[in-house]
Amino acid sequence: MTPKRTITAAQRFGVWKAWNGQCFWCREPVLFQACHIDHVIPLSAVFKPEDEDQVRERFGLDSSFDFDDYSNWVAAHAHCNQQKPFALLDPSPAFSVYLTQIESKAQQAKSIAMK
């Protein structure tokens, strides 16, 4: 996997705004200044290219899915982000819904960040 990229302030703002200033995990408001950008599928799950392929297969993701991009970023409180285990979540129907929600917000977040 390529090294973790630095999320710019504009990208962070785009993600925060696309999620209406709410934490993805608890759905409570989160101030922009306190907002963390969380990787829903942790980068720790994809250390090597072969790990990426296995995780993509496990979750039914396209081969072009970027684990360090808008399609995997959500706004979160620091404590919600830190309480989430680094282990990969189960590929349940509920998790598929999460990934669909995130993908629907990804383009909006990117557009906001580009402005």
N, CA and C atoms as a LAMMPS dump frame, in Angstrom:
ITEM: TIMESTEP
0
ITEM: NUMBER OF ATOMS
345
ITEM: BOX BOUNDS ff ff ff
-5.0000000000000000e+02 5.0000000000000000e+02
-5.0000000000000000e+02 5.0000000000000000e+02
-5.0000000000000000e+02 5.0000000000000000e+02
ITEM: ATOMS id mol type element x y z
1 1 1 N 0.836 -1.177 0
2 1 2 C 0 0 0
3 1 3 C 0.88 1.238 0
4 2 1 N 0.423 2.247 -0.684
5 2 2 C 1.151 3.501 -0.681
6 2 3 C 1.035 4.131 0.702
7 3 1 N 2.009 4.962 1.062
8 3 2 C 1.96 5.581 2.392
9 3 3 C 0.688 6.406 2.574
10 4 1 N 0.252 6.495 3.818
11 4 2 C -0.943 7.272 4.146
12 4 3 C -0.734 8.708 3.707
13 5 1 N -1.718 9.232 2.998
14 5 2 C -1.602 10.614 2.54
15 5 3 C -2.072 11.558 3.636
16 6 1 N -1.58 12.754 3.586
17 6 2 C -2.031 13.78 4.516
18 6 3 C -3.354 14.324 4.003
19 7 1 N -4.335 14.353 4.861
20 7 2 C -5.632 14.902 4.5
21 7 3 C -5.562 16.401 4.717
22 8 1 N -5.787 17.15 3.654
23 8 2 C -5.687 18.607 3.73
24 8 3 C -6.88 19.186 4.48
25 9 1 N -6.739 20.442 4.873
26 9 2 C -7.846 21.129 5.558
27 9 3 C -9.065 21.202 4.64
28 10 1 N -8.846 21.428 3.359
29 10 2 C -9.967 21.505 2.412
30 10 3 C -10.669 20.15 2.293
31 11 1 N -9.899 19.073 2.234
32 11 2 C -10.503 17.74 2.171
33 11 3 C -11.283 17.452 3.453
34 12 1 N -10.683 17.789 4.578
35 12 2 C -11.329 17.581 5.873
36 12 3 C -12.64 18.348 5.94
37 13 1 N -12.616 19.605 5.491
38 13 2 C -13.829 20.417 5.475
39 13 3 C -14.875 19.796 4.555
40 14 1 N -14.454 19.329 3.382
41 14 2 C -15.389 18.703 2.443
42 14 3 C -16.082 17.496 3.044
43 15 1 N -15.332 16.644 3.727
44 15 2 C -15.916 15.456 4.36
45 15 3 C -16.855 15.88 5.485
46 16 1 N -16.401 16.798 6.326
47 16 2 C -17.229 17.276 7.439
48 16 3 C -18.54 17.874 6.919
49 17 1 N -18.459 18.711 5.906
50 17 2 C -19.641 19.378 5.352
51 17 3 C -20.57 18.37 4.674
52 18 1 N -20.018 17.408 3.938
53 18 2 C -20.834 16.404 3.261
54 18 3 C -21.628 15.571 4.264
55 19 1 N -21.066 15.388 5.462
56 19 2 C -21.754 14.635 6.522
57 19 3 C -22.556 15.566 7.428
58 20 1 N -22.807 16.79 6.95
59 20 2 C -23.637 17.776 7.672
60 20 3 C -23.136 18.051 9.084
61 21 1 N -21.822 17.997 9.262
62 21 2 C -21.248 18.294 10.573
63 21 3 C -21.609 17.269 11.629
64 22 1 N -21.904 16.043 11.199
65 22 2 C -22.268 14.99 12.141
66 22 3 C -21.248 13.864 12.115
67 23 1 N -21.04 13.284 13.257
68 23 2 C -20.174 12.117 13.383
69 23 3 C -20.846 10.925 12.696
70 24 1 N -20.111 10.248 11.862
71 24 2 C -20.645 9.072 11.155
72 24 3 C -21.08 7.984 12.13
73 25 1 N -20.333 7.796 13.207
74 25 2 C -20.583 6.673 14.115
75 25 3 C -21.729 6.916 15.082
76 26 1 N -21.793 8.089 15.709
77 26 2 C -22.847 8.329 16.713
78 26 3 C -23.943 9.255 16.205
79 27 1 N -23.725 9.872 15.049
80 27 2 C -24.693 10.777 14.406
81 27 3 C -24.939 12.07 15.185
82 28 1 N -24.102 12.347 16.169
83 28 2 C -24.199 13.594 16.929
84 28 3 C -23.358 14.671 16.225
85 29 1 N -23.685 15.954 16.446
86 29 2 C -22.887 17.022 15.84
87 29 3 C -21.427 16.96 16.292
88 30 1 N -20.543 17.308 15.384
89 30 2 C -19.116 17.395 15.701
90 30 3 C -18.615 18.728 15.133
91 31 1 N -17.934 19.493 15.954
92 31 2 C -17.379 20.767 15.495
93 31 3 C -16.268 20.502 14.487
94 32 1 N -16.187 21.358 13.485
95 32 2 C -15.151 21.175 12.466
96 32 3 C -13.762 21.13 13.1
97 33 1 N -13.515 22.016 14.064
98 33 2 C -12.205 22.081 14.696
99 33 3 C -11.857 20.784 15.424
100 34 1 N -12.86 20.033 15.858
101 34 2 C -12.636 18.802 16.616
102 34 3 C -12.834 17.547 15.763
103 35 1 N -13.179 17.742 14.505
104 35 2 C -13.523 16.616 13.635
105 35 3 C -12.291 15.81 13.23
106 36 1 N -12.39 14.504 13.395
107 36 2 C -11.389 13.578 12.869
108 36 3 C -11.913 13.025 11.554
109 37 1 N -11.019 12.698 10.654
110 37 2 C -11.407 11.981 9.447
111 37 3 C -11.025 10.53 9.685
112 38 1 N -12.026 9.692 9.713
113 38 2 C -11.841 8.282 10.01
114 38 3 C -11.869 7.469 8.726
115 39 1 N -10.987 6.5 8.654
116 39 2 C -11.002 5.519 7.569
117 39 3 C -11.911 4.379 8.037
118 40 1 N -13.051 4.203 7.406
119 40 2 C -13.996 3.174 7.838
120 40 3 C -13.368 1.788 7.702
121 41 1 N -12.72 1.538 6.588
122 41 2 C -11.896 0.34 6.47
123 41 3 C -10.492 0.792 6.847
124 42 1 N -10.01 0.408 8.018
125 42 2 C -8.726 0.923 8.512
126 42 3 C -7.568 0.635 7.557
127 43 1 N -6.7 1.606 7.427
128 43 2 C -5.517 1.406 6.585
129 43 3 C -4.644 0.286 7.131
130 44 1 N -4.756 0.028 8.423
131 44 2 C -3.969 -1.054 9.016
132 44 3 C -4.385 -2.418 8.471
133 45 1 N -5.537 -2.483 7.827
134 45 2 C -6.014 -3.754 7.255
135 45 3 C -5.399 -4.041 5.895
136 46 1 N -4.744 -3.037 5.314
137 46 2 C -4.228 -3.193 3.946
138 46 3 C -2.763 -2.751 3.854
139 47 1 N -1.908 -3.448 4.58
140 47 2 C -0.486 -3.106 4.594
141 47 3 C 0.199 -3.4 3.269
142 48 1 N -0.186 -4.476 2.6
143 48 2 C 0.481 -4.918 1.372
144 48 3 C -0.537 -4.998 0.24
145 49 1 N -0.069 -4.921 -1.02
146 49 2 C -1.002 -5.011 -2.148
147 49 3 C -1.889 -6.26 -2.099
148 50 1 N -1.338 -7.383 -1.655
149 50 2 C -2.169 -8.592 -1.586
150 50 3 C -3.255 -8.458 -0.519
151 51 1 N -2.981 -7.681 0.542
152 51 2 C -4.006 -7.409 1.554
153 51 3 C -5.137 -6.589 0.932
154 52 1 N -4.764 -5.61 0.111
155 52 2 C -5.766 -4.773 -0.551
156 52 3 C -6.711 -5.632 -1.376
157 53 1 N -6.152 -6.548 -2.145
158 53 2 C -6.982 -7.422 -2.988
159 53 3 C -7.923 -8.268 -2.144
160 54 1 N -7.425 -8.813 -1.034
161 54 2 C -8.259 -9.643 -0.163
162 54 3 C -9.389 -8.83 0.467
163 55 1 N -9.069 -7.615 0.908
164 55 2 C -10.093 -6.769 1.532
165 55 3 C -11.123 -6.343 0.48
166 56 1 N -10.665 -6 -0.724
167 56 2 C -11.61 -5.64 -1.79
168 56 3 C -12.562 -6.8 -2.076
169 57 1 N -12.013 -7.996 -2.148
170 57 2 C -12.838 -9.178 -2.412
171 57 3 C -13.815 -9.42 -1.258
172 58 1 N -13.327 -9.315 -0.05
173 58 2 C -14.159 -9.561 1.138
174 58 3 C -15.377 -8.651 1.183
175 59 1 N -15.21 -7.392 0.761
176 59 2 C -16.294 -6.423 0.827
177 59 3 C -16.954 -6.147 -0.52
178 60 1 N -16.537 -6.884 -1.559
179 60 2 C -17.135 -6.703 -2.875
180 60 3 C -16.842 -5.347 -3.487
181 61 1 N -15.629 -4.853 -3.263
182 61 2 C -15.236 -3.533 -3.762
183 61 3 C -14.578 -3.643 -5.119
184 62 1 N -14.726 -2.628 -5.913
185 62 2 C -14.102 -2.545 -7.222
186 62 3 C -12.586 -2.534 -7.078
187 63 1 N -11.891 -3.007 -8.083
188 63 2 C -10.423 -3.065 -8.026
189 63 3 C -9.778 -1.686 -7.937
190 64 1 N -10.518 -0.653 -8.294
191 64 2 C -9.969 0.709 -8.224
192 64 3 C -10.27 1.409 -6.895
193 65 1 N -10.959 0.716 -5.97
194 65 2 C -11.296 1.342 -4.682
195 65 3 C -10.021 1.791 -3.978
196 66 1 N -9.978 3.053 -3.584
197 66 2 C -8.826 3.64 -2.905
198 66 3 C -9.146 3.72 -1.411
199 67 1 N -8.37 3.024 -0.602
200 67 2 C -8.622 2.97 0.833
201 67 3 C -8.295 4.273 1.545
202 68 1 N -7.536 5.149 0.888
203 68 2 C -7.173 6.43 1.501
204 68 3 C -7.714 7.57 0.65
205 69 1 N -9.051 7.575 0.512
206 69 2 C -9.711 8.59 -0.303
207 69 3 C -11.138 8.789 0.208
208 70 1 N -11.834 9.702 -0.413
209 70 2 C -13.176 10.091 0.022
210 70 3 C -14.132 8.918 0.203
211 71 1 N -14 7.875 -0.587
212 71 2 C -14.918 6.733 -0.504
213 71 3 C -14.722 5.904 0.763
214 72 1 N -13.698 6.238 1.542
215 72 2 C -13.435 5.516 2.783
216 72 3 C -13.282 6.476 3.972
217 73 1 N -13.551 7.756 3.745
218 73 2 C -13.403 8.766 4.787
219 73 3 C -14.767 9.204 5.314
220 74 1 N -14.855 9.338 6.632
221 74 2 C -16.057 9.891 7.27
222 74 3 C -15.64 10.851 8.371
223 75 1 N -16.56 11.742 8.703
224 75 2 C -16.344 12.655 9.823
225 75 3 C -16.624 11.9 11.118
226 76 1 N -15.808 12.153 12.135
227 76 2 C -15.995 11.446 13.407
228 76 3 C -15.477 12.28 14.569
229 77 1 N -16.099 12.069 15.726
230 77 2 C -15.527 12.597 16.961
231 77 3 C -14.232 11.845 17.233
232 78 1 N -13.32 12.476 17.937
233 78 2 C -12.066 11.812 18.296
234 78 3 C -12.346 10.531 19.08
235 79 1 N -13.239 10.616 20.071
236 79 2 C -13.491 9.431 20.899
237 79 3 C -14.21 8.331 20.119
238 80 1 N -15.078 8.684 19.173
239 80 2 C -15.744 7.659 18.356
240 80 3 C -14.728 6.975 17.443
241 81 1 N -13.819 7.763 16.875
242 81 2 C -12.777 7.217 16.01
243 81 3 C -11.858 6.294 16.807
244 82 1 N -11.491 6.708 18
245 82 2 C -10.551 5.935 18.804
246 82 3 C -11.184 4.716 19.451
247 83 1 N -12.506 4.719 19.636
248 83 2 C -13.18 3.563 20.218
249 83 3 C -13.374 2.454 19.202
250 84 1 N -13.41 2.824 17.928
251 84 2 C -13.581 1.817 16.876
252 84 3 C -12.321 0.971 16.832
253 85 1 N -12.462 -0.316 16.884
254 85 2 C -11.263 -1.159 16.857
255 85 3 C -10.545 -1.05 15.518
256 86 1 N -9.257 -1.334 15.536
257 86 2 C -8.481 -1.313 14.304
258 86 3 C -8.762 -2.547 13.452
259 87 1 N -9.444 -3.504 14.034
260 87 2 C -9.805 -4.707 13.289
261 87 3 C -10.834 -4.357 12.216
262 88 1 N -10.837 -5.124 11.193
263 88 2 C -11.769 -4.927 10.105
264 88 3 C -13.167 -5.35 10.534
265 89 1 N -14.139 -4.535 10.208
266 89 2 C -15.516 -4.864 10.523
267 89 3 C -15.988 -6.004 9.631
268 90 1 N -17.02 -6.705 10.076
269 90 2 C -17.56 -7.819 9.303
270 90 3 C -18.254 -7.318 8.045
271 91 1 N -18.132 -8.064 6.955
272 91 2 C -18.804 -7.666 5.713
273 91 3 C -20.293 -8.035 5.739
274 92 1 N -21.001 -7.492 6.686
275 92 2 C -22.423 -7.773 6.864
276 92 3 C -23.242 -6.877 5.93
277 93 1 N -24.524 -7.18 5.79
278 93 2 C -25.382 -6.277 5.004
279 93 3 C -25.377 -4.851 5.561
280 94 1 N -25.31 -4.713 6.894
281 94 2 C -25.275 -3.372 7.489
282 94 3 C -24.007 -2.626 7.075
283 95 1 N -22.886 -3.324 7.033
284 95 2 C -21.642 -2.672 6.63
285 95 3 C -21.697 -2.277 5.159
286 96 1 N -22.352 -3.081 4.342
287 96 2 C -22.535 -2.729 2.928
288 96 3 C -23.329 -1.435 2.797
289 97 1 N -24.308 -1.256 3.676
290 97 2 C -25.092 -0.016 3.678
291 97 3 C -24.185 1.155 4.035
292 98 1 N -23.309 0.975 5.022
293 98 2 C -22.342 2.022 5.372
294 98 3 C -21.521 2.421 4.16
295 99 1 N -20.972 1.445 3.468
296 99 2 C -20.119 1.735 2.313
297 99 3 C -20.9 2.454 1.216
298 100 1 N -22.159 2.1 1.037
299 100 2 C -23.006 2.781 0.055
300 100 3 C -23.249 4.229 0.47
301 101 1 N -23.505 4.458 1.753
302 101 2 C -23.696 5.822 2.258
303 101 3 C -22.44 6.659 2.039
304 102 1 N -21.304 6.079 2.347
305 102 2 C -20.039 6.801 2.21
306 102 3 C -19.782 7.144 0.753
307 103 1 N -20.017 6.196 -0.132
308 103 2 C -19.81 6.441 -1.564
309 103 3 C -20.734 7.558 -2.05
310 104 1 N -21.959 7.601 -1.537
311 104 2 C -22.894 8.644 -1.973
312 104 3 C -22.44 10.033 -1.517
313 105 1 N -21.694 10.101 -0.432
314 105 2 C -21.196 11.388 0.077
315 105 3 C -19.823 11.757 -0.508
316 106 1 N -19.123 10.784 -1.055
317 106 2 C -17.742 10.992 -1.503
318 106 3 C -17.633 12.094 -2.558
319 107 1 N -18.471 12.041 -3.575
320 107 2 C -18.392 13.046 -4.641
321 107 3 C -18.737 14.426 -4.119
322 108 1 N -19.736 14.488 -3.236
323 108 2 C -20.119 15.766 -2.633
324 108 3 C -18.949 16.332 -1.825
325 109 1 N -18.319 15.504 -1.024
326 109 2 C -17.174 15.939 -0.209
327 109 3 C -16.037 16.444 -1.096
328 110 1 N -15.77 15.719 -2.164
329 110 2 C -14.696 16.11 -3.084
330 110 3 C -15.014 17.442 -3.759
331 111 1 N -16.255 17.63 -4.172
332 111 2 C -16.658 18.883 -4.804
333 111 3 C -16.513 20.064 -3.845
334 112 1 N -16.93 19.868 -2.607
335 112 2 C -16.798 20.93 -1.601
336 112 3 C -15.327 21.265 -1.379
337 113 1 N -14.49 20.257 -1.282
338 113 2 C -13.057 20.472 -1.054
339 113 3 C -12.402 21.206 -2.217
340 114 1 N -12.868 20.958 -3.421
341 114 2 C -12.269 21.591 -4.6
342 114 3 C -12.597 23.073 -4.685
343 115 1 N -13.695 23.485 -4.047
344 115 2 C -14.105 24.911 -4.1
345 115 3 C -13.233 25.731 -3.264
